[in-house]
Amino acid sequence: MTNVTTKIIIPTYNEADNLDDLISQILALAPNIGVIVVDDNSPDGTGALADAWVEKRPDHVHVIHREGKLGLGTAYIAGFRAALTMPDVDHIMSMDADFSHNPKYIPAMIKLSNHKHLVIGSRYVPGGGTANWPWDRIVLSKVGNFVAKTILGLEAMDCTAGFRLYRREVLQSIPLDKIFSSGYSFLVEMLFLCQQAGWQIGEVPILFEDRRAGTTKISQKEVWKAQYTLLRLFMRRISGRTPRQSTKAINS
């Protein structure tokens, strides 16, 4: 039996229309890839679908059930902590459940992780882009990404992407219990902390597609939270604790 060395964290809330197809496609990529579903008590039965996968593929699928919507960042942290208890897992990924992150890019991200500590599925490098997005979402995304990159001194071109691969040692180095952000701004804070720690960051071009089914979960409240996170991290940067250039060597 092949050991699972890559675990993909998938936060879910009302993703019953997508989950079966998504897990099927991920598990078909390679026998050493598995998933951890973190479900926030979805009323549409997503959690039950995930449990059925655990019964079918107990070595490859795990589920964390939470009592309600507790935020994207805390869902990822719960998944990270679970993956880090699995000694064979050396790559830990995060992705959306709605097919905006296509599983077909996962092998390229794993390959690049041989040379980089953190790999981002990026919309904003040559070959990347977005599809089926309304103009206002495109503007919001690009402006938010530009502001985060500029005021925080981040190296990555796509600073707000949730499609990421972390090598095990990266997550072990980050004080997950001290991360303040709980929503989508968690992604910016994680990138800031990774660069600050000196980890090498790479990007794989992806086409980010609008969700296939269901509705988007980004609210105006999340936008305000993101702005607060940027301000807080900017103050940290100008206080002298700036993110430095990535310097750490890769230990294969």
The 8 nearest C-alpha neighbors of each residue, nearest first, counted from 0:
[[1, 2, 30, 3, 31, 58, 59, 4],
 [2, 0, 31, 30, 3, 4, 32, 58],
 [1, 3, 31, 4, 0, 87, 30, 88],
 [2, 4, 31, 32, 5, 33, 88, 1],
 [3, 5, 88, 87, 31, 89, 2, 90],
 [6, 4, 90, 32, 88, 91, 3, 33],
 [5, 7, 33, 91, 34, 32, 92, 8],
 [6, 8, 92, 34, 93, 91, 35, 33],
 [7, 9, 93, 35, 78, 92, 34, 36],
 [8, 10, 36, 94, 96, 95, 37, 35],
 [11, 9, 37, 36, 38, 74, 8, 96],
 [12, 10, 38, 14, 37, 9, 96, 39],
 [11, 13, 41, 39, 14, 38, 40, 10],
 [12, 14, 41, 43, 15, 45, 11, 42],
 [13, 15, 16, 17, 12, 45, 18, 11],
 [14, 16, 45, 17, 18, 13, 44, 43],
 [17, 15, 14, 18, 212, 213, 19, 13],
 [18, 16, 14, 15, 20, 19, 97, 21],
 [17, 19, 21, 15, 20, 14, 22, 16],
 [20, 18, 22, 21, 17, 23, 48, 15],
 [19, 21, 23, 18, 22, 17, 24, 16],
 [20, 22, 18, 24, 23, 19, 17, 25],
 [21, 23, 25, 19, 24, 20, 26, 18],
 [24, 22, 20, 21, 26, 25, 19, 27],
 [23, 25, 27, 21, 22, 26, 20, 28],
 [26, 24, 22, 27, 28, 23, 102, 21],
 [25, 27, 23, 28, 24, 22, 32, 29],
 [26, 28, 24, 25, 29, 23, 30, 22],
 [29, 27, 26, 25, 24, 30, 32, 106],
 [28, 30, 31, 27, 32, 26, 25, 106],
 [31, 29, 32, 1, 26, 3, 28, 27],
 [30, 32, 3, 4, 29, 2, 1, 5],
 [33, 31, 5, 3, 30, 29, 6, 26],
 [34, 32, 59, 6, 60, 3, 5, 7],
 [35, 33, 7, 60, 6, 8, 59, 36],
 [34, 36, 61, 8, 62, 60, 7, 9],
 [35, 37, 62, 9, 10, 38, 8, 63],
 [38, 36, 10, 63, 62, 11, 9, 74],
 [37, 39, 11, 64, 40, 46, 10, 12],
 [38, 40, 67, 65, 68, 41, 12, 66],
 [41, 39, 67, 66, 38, 65, 42, 64],
 [40, 42, 12, 13, 43, 39, 45, 44],
 [41, 43, 44, 40, 13, 45, 12, 46],
 [44, 42, 13, 41, 45, 15, 14, 12],
 [45, 43, 47, 46, 42, 41, 15, 48],
 [46, 44, 15, 48, 47, 41, 14, 43],
 [47, 45, 49, 44, 48, 38, 50, 41],
 [46, 48, 50, 44, 49, 45, 51, 52],
 [49, 47, 51, 45, 50, 46, 44, 52],
 [48, 50, 46, 52, 47, 51, 45, 62],
 [51, 49, 47, 53, 52, 48, 46, 54],
 [50, 52, 48, 54, 49, 53, 47, 55],
 [53, 51, 55, 49, 50, 54, 56, 60],
 [52, 54, 57, 50, 60, 56, 51, 55],
 [53, 55, 51, 52, 57, 56, 50, 60],
 [56, 54, 52, 53, 57, 51, 60, 50],
 [55, 57, 53, 59, 58, 52, 54, 60],
 [58, 56, 53, 59, 60, 54, 55, 61],
 [59, 57, 56, 60, 3, 33, 53, 61],
 [58, 60, 33, 56, 57, 34, 61, 3],
 [61, 59, 34, 53, 57, 33, 56, 35],
 [60, 62, 35, 53, 36, 34, 59, 63],
 [63, 61, 36, 35, 37, 64, 49, 50],
 [62, 64, 37, 36, 38, 65, 61, 35],
 [65, 63, 38, 37, 39, 62, 40, 66],
 [66, 64, 39, 67, 40, 38, 63, 37],
 [65, 67, 40, 39, 64, 68, 69, 38],
 [66, 68, 39, 40, 65, 69, 41, 38],
 [69, 67, 39, 70, 66, 40, 12, 65],
 [68, 70, 67, 73, 71, 39, 74, 181],
 [71, 69, 182, 181, 73, 72, 68, 74],
 [72, 70, 182, 74, 73, 181, 183, 75],
 [71, 73, 181, 182, 185, 75, 74, 70],
 [72, 74, 76, 75, 181, 70, 71, 77],
 [75, 73, 71, 77, 72, 76, 10, 37],
 [74, 76, 78, 72, 77, 73, 79, 71],
 [75, 77, 79, 73, 78, 74, 80, 72],
 [78, 76, 74, 80, 75, 79, 73, 81],
 [77, 79, 75, 81, 76, 80, 8, 82],
 [80, 78, 76, 82, 81, 77, 75, 83],
 [79, 81, 83, 77, 78, 82, 76, 84],
 [80, 82, 78, 84, 79, 83, 77, 85],
 [83, 81, 79, 84, 85, 80, 78, 6],
 [82, 84, 80, 85, 81, 79, 86, 88],
 [83, 85, 82, 81, 86, 80, 88, 79],
 [84, 86, 83, 82, 88, 87, 81, 89],
 [87, 85, 88, 84, 83, 89, 82, 4],
 [88, 86, 4, 85, 89, 3, 2, 5],
 [89, 87, 4, 5, 86, 85, 90, 3],
 [88, 90, 167, 4, 166, 87, 5, 91],
 [91, 89, 5, 166, 167, 88, 165, 4],
 [92, 90, 6, 165, 164, 5, 7, 166],
 [91, 93, 164, 7, 163, 8, 165, 6],
 [94, 92, 8, 163, 162, 7, 9, 161],
 [93, 95, 162, 9, 161, 100, 8, 96],
 [96, 94, 97, 9, 100, 99, 98, 10],
 [95, 97, 98, 9, 11, 94, 18, 14],
 [96, 98, 210, 99, 95, 17, 211, 212],
 [99, 97, 100, 101, 210, 96, 211, 95],
 [98, 100, 208, 210, 207, 209, 97, 101],
 [101, 99, 98, 95, 207, 94, 102, 162],
 [100, 102, 98, 103, 99, 104, 207, 105],
 [103, 101, 104, 105, 25, 100, 24, 21],
 [102, 104, 101, 105, 106, 28, 25, 107],
 [105, 103, 102, 107, 106, 101, 108, 205],
 [104, 106, 108, 102, 107, 103, 109, 101],
 [107, 105, 109, 108, 104, 110, 103, 28],
 [108, 106, 110, 109, 105, 104, 111, 203],
 [107, 109, 105, 111, 110, 106, 118, 203],
 [108, 110, 106, 112, 107, 111, 105, 113],
 [111, 109, 107, 112, 108, 113, 106, 114],
 [110, 112, 108, 113, 109, 114, 115, 107],
 [113, 111, 115, 109, 114, 110, 116, 118],
 [114, 112, 111, 110, 115, 251, 109, 249],
 [113, 115, 112, 111, 249, 116, 110, 199],
 [116, 114, 112, 199, 200, 117, 201, 113],
 [117, 115, 199, 166, 198, 112, 200, 165],
 [118, 116, 165, 200, 115, 164, 201, 199],
 [119, 117, 201, 164, 202, 163, 200, 108],
 [118, 120, 163, 202, 121, 162, 203, 201],
 [121, 119, 203, 162, 205, 202, 163, 204],
 [120, 122, 204, 157, 119, 123, 205, 203],
 [123, 121, 127, 128, 205, 124, 204, 206],
 [122, 124, 121, 157, 156, 127, 128, 125],
 [123, 125, 127, 204, 122, 126, 121, 156],
 [126, 124, 127, 204, 123, 122, 128, 121],
 [125, 127, 204, 124, 128, 205, 122, 206],
 [128, 126, 204, 122, 205, 206, 124, 125],
 [127, 129, 122, 206, 207, 123, 205, 126],
 [128, 130, 207, 206, 208, 122, 132, 131],
 [129, 131, 208, 132, 207, 209, 206, 128],
 [132, 130, 209, 208, 133, 129, 207, 210],
 [131, 133, 130, 209, 134, 136, 137, 129],
 [134, 132, 135, 136, 137, 131, 138, 130],
 [133, 135, 137, 136, 138, 132, 139, 131],
 [134, 136, 138, 137, 133, 139, 132, 140],
 [137, 135, 139, 138, 134, 133, 140, 132],
 [136, 138, 134, 140, 135, 139, 141, 132],
 [137, 139, 135, 141, 136, 140, 142, 134],
 [140, 138, 136, 142, 137, 141, 143, 135],
 [141, 139, 143, 137, 138, 142, 136, 144],
 [142, 140, 144, 138, 143, 139, 145, 137],
 [141, 143, 145, 139, 144, 140, 138, 146],
 [144, 142, 140, 146, 141, 145, 139, 147],
 [143, 145, 141, 147, 142, 146, 158, 140],
 [146, 144, 142, 148, 147, 143, 149, 141],
 [145, 147, 149, 143, 148, 144, 150, 142],
 [148, 146, 144, 145, 149, 150, 151, 143],
 [149, 147, 153, 145, 146, 152, 151, 150],
 [150, 148, 146, 152, 147, 151, 145, 153],
 [149, 151, 152, 147, 148, 146, 233, 229],
 [152, 150, 153, 149, 148, 233, 147, 236],
 [153, 151, 149, 148, 150, 154, 242, 147],
 [152, 154, 148, 151, 155, 191, 149, 194],
 [153, 155, 156, 152, 148, 244, 194, 200],
 [156, 154, 157, 153, 158, 200, 202, 148],
 [155, 157, 123, 158, 124, 154, 121, 148],
 [158, 156, 121, 155, 123, 159, 160, 122],
 [157, 159, 144, 160, 155, 156, 187, 148],
 [158, 160, 157, 187, 186, 144, 161, 184],
 [161, 159, 162, 158, 157, 121, 120, 119],
 [160, 162, 94, 163, 93, 186, 159, 95],
 [163, 161, 94, 120, 93, 160, 119, 100],
 [164, 162, 119, 93, 92, 118, 161, 120],
 [163, 165, 92, 118, 117, 91, 119, 93],
 [166, 164, 117, 91, 90, 92, 169, 116],
 [165, 167, 90, 116, 169, 168, 89, 91],
 [168, 166, 89, 169, 90, 170, 165, 171],
 [167, 169, 171, 170, 166, 172, 89, 165],
 [170, 168, 172, 171, 167, 166, 165, 173],
 [169, 171, 173, 172, 168, 167, 165, 166],
 [170, 172, 168, 169, 173, 167, 174, 83],
 [171, 173, 169, 170, 168, 174, 196, 193],
 [172, 174, 170, 175, 171, 169, 192, 193],
 [175, 173, 176, 177, 172, 178, 171, 170],
 [174, 176, 177, 178, 173, 76, 170, 171],
 [177, 175, 174, 178, 179, 76, 173, 73],
 [176, 178, 175, 174, 179, 173, 180, 76],
 [179, 177, 175, 176, 180, 174, 188, 185],
 [178, 180, 177, 181, 185, 188, 228, 176],
 [181, 179, 185, 178, 182, 184, 72, 228],
 [180, 182, 72, 70, 73, 185, 71, 179],
 [183, 181, 71, 70, 72, 184, 185, 180],
 [182, 184, 185, 186, 71, 72, 221, 181],
 [185, 183, 225, 186, 187, 182, 180, 228],
 [184, 186, 180, 188, 72, 183, 187, 182],
 [187, 185, 184, 189, 188, 159, 183, 190],
 [188, 186, 190, 184, 189, 185, 159, 158],
 [187, 189, 191, 185, 190, 186, 192, 184],
 [190, 188, 192, 186, 191, 187, 185, 193],
 [191, 189, 193, 187, 192, 188, 194, 186],
 [190, 192, 188, 194, 189, 193, 195, 187],
 [191, 193, 195, 189, 190, 194, 196, 188],
 [194, 192, 190, 196, 195, 191, 198, 189],
 [193, 195, 197, 196, 191, 192, 242, 198],
 [194, 242, 196, 192, 243, 193, 197, 191],
 [197, 195, 193, 194, 198, 192, 242, 243],
 [198, 196, 245, 194, 246, 195, 247, 244],
 [197, 199, 245, 247, 194, 193, 196, 116],
 [198, 200, 245, 116, 115, 247, 117, 246],
 [201, 199, 117, 115, 118, 116, 198, 202],
 [200, 202, 118, 115, 117, 119, 199, 203],
 [203, 201, 119, 118, 121, 120, 204, 200],
 [202, 204, 120, 121, 119, 108, 205, 201],
 [205, 203, 127, 121, 126, 124, 120, 122],
 [206, 204, 127, 121, 122, 120, 207, 203],
 [205, 207, 128, 129, 127, 208, 122, 130],
 [206, 208, 129, 99, 205, 100, 130, 128],
 [209, 207, 99, 130, 129, 206, 131, 210],
 [208, 210, 99, 131, 132, 130, 211, 207],
 [209, 211, 97, 99, 212, 98, 208, 213],
 [210, 212, 97, 98, 209, 213, 99, 17],
 [213, 211, 210, 16, 214, 97, 17, 14],
 [214, 212, 215, 14, 211, 210, 16, 13],
 [215, 213, 216, 212, 210, 211, 13, 97],
 [214, 216, 217, 213, 210, 218, 209, 97],
 [215, 217, 218, 214, 12, 221, 213, 219],
 [218, 216, 215, 221, 219, 222, 183, 220],
 [219, 217, 221, 220, 216, 222, 215, 223],
 [218, 220, 222, 221, 223, 217, 224, 225],
 [221, 219, 223, 218, 222, 224, 217, 225],
 [220, 222, 224, 218, 219, 223, 225, 217],
 [221, 223, 219, 225, 220, 224, 226, 218],
 [224, 222, 226, 220, 225, 221, 227, 219],
 [225, 223, 221, 227, 226, 222, 228, 220],
 [224, 226, 184, 228, 222, 223, 227, 221],
 [225, 227, 223, 229, 224, 228, 230, 222],
 [226, 228, 224, 230, 225, 229, 231, 223],
 [229, 227, 225, 231, 226, 230, 232, 224],
 [230, 228, 226, 232, 227, 231, 233, 225],
 [231, 229, 233, 227, 228, 232, 234, 226],
 [230, 232, 228, 234, 233, 229, 227, 235],
 [233, 231, 235, 229, 234, 230, 228, 236],
 [234, 232, 236, 230, 235, 231, 151, 229],
 [235, 233, 231, 237, 236, 232, 238, 230],
 [234, 236, 232, 238, 233, 237, 240, 231],
 [235, 237, 241, 233, 240, 234, 238, 239],
 [238, 236, 239, 234, 235, 233, 241, 240],
 [239, 237, 235, 236, 240, 234, 241, 233],
 [238, 240, 237, 241, 236, 235, 234, 242],
 [241, 239, 236, 238, 235, 242, 237, 195],
 [240, 242, 236, 239, 243, 195, 237, 235],
 [243, 241, 195, 194, 191, 240, 244, 152],
 [244, 242, 195, 241, 194, 245, 197, 196],
 [243, 245, 246, 197, 194, 242, 195, 154],
 [244, 246, 197, 199, 198, 194, 247, 243],
 [247, 245, 197, 244, 198, 199, 248, 243],
 [248, 246, 198, 197, 245, 199, 249, 196],
 [247, 249, 250, 246, 199, 198, 115, 116],
 [250, 248, 251, 114, 247, 115, 116, 113],
 [251, 249, 248, 113, 114, 247, 116, 168],
 [250, 249, 113, 114, 248, 112, 115, 116]]
